[in-house]
């Protein structure tokens, strides 16, 4: 006879019992952060932490130092994917903690907690494997911070590792009340694009601008025109944020240059806006440049698409988490945040949910008060790891039941 799946209270109790080892893992990762797609020390730490989980199928990435772990339950059933990102940021840590980074990088976005929390979920689910009908894939991902690590792992077949997943979940910590889960159906994080525009004119002497086609006034006008464009061509309830953050032109003070270059970032919260933006930007750039006797070349690179939570999967996941931590710990996010995530690429292929989890210390150091993710002074409370591990495990258990 098959034993019943673990109850929420039991998962929480088991997670709290393993909390000291998860905290030790997290603090080791925090002391030794690594950047980008190649995290050899982090990969080895994860492999050591998973060692002893008999029957867990481990696949290491070849294009990156990823780890994919596959846990097969006692009976056949659907597949659920859980993701934890592992890379740090090129930020010198200023937080006053005993486990401070020993190098010039920092886990300023909490990925050390994501990694340790996913290890905890793997241990919990492994202990309950005889009660499970289906497969769970643990996706330990490098390169989330602008290196498109999710795409690398998708290209290497993470979605085929345990059979096509029916649901996918990821949790991201933030400076919210500890233990609070925040999410919403539909778009939750913005898509992010890099924008580069070169305005081409013809240079000349600074004393005779009438004999040149000066690209600098054209570029200056274009900065303002782009701001007007996003407020006039896109609905206020489907916002676009466009920020020109770099403008470069010329060297000599008495020379009108041939070109002016600008670059910046564009954020949007719907796939429809992402699809329209390249044409709208090119139309604006071409028109403004032509009015100044110049031409414009536009490069629009959509790095991370909009992160979109599946409405049905999210509604079910919210109900499931309420059973685990209580409805009072669930907060509805009123509108999408303008940050971006490459888990968006997983959610384009698999219905699922991305959550935020509060990990703000009850009494943070004075220097850390009010700090946000990516700050060199941010401090996260790793006491939340028990809740995080249990939540990921419980979401997987419930998704297997729901889809089985």
Buried (B, 14 or more C-beta within 10 A) or exposed (E): EEEEBBEBEBBBEBBBEBBEBBBBBBBBBBBBBBBBBBBEEBBEBBBEBBEEBEEBEBBBBEBBBBBBBBBBBBEEBBBBBBBBBBBBBEBEBBBEBEBEBEEEBBBBBBBBBBBBBBBBBBBBBBBBBEBBBBBBBBBBBBBBBBBBBBBBBBEBEBBEBBBEBBBBBBBBBBBBEBBBBBBBBBBBBBBBBBBBBBBBBBBBEBEEEEEBBBBBBBBBBBBEBBEEBBEEBBEEEEBBEBEBEEBEBBEEEEEBBBBBBBBBBBBBBBBEBBEBBBEBBBEBBBEBBEEBEBBBBBEBEBBBBBBBBBEEBBEBBBEBBBEBBEEEBBBEBEEBBBBBBBBBBBBEEBBBBBBBBBBBBEEBEEBBEEBEBBBBBBBBBBBBBBBBBBBBBBBBBBBBBBBB
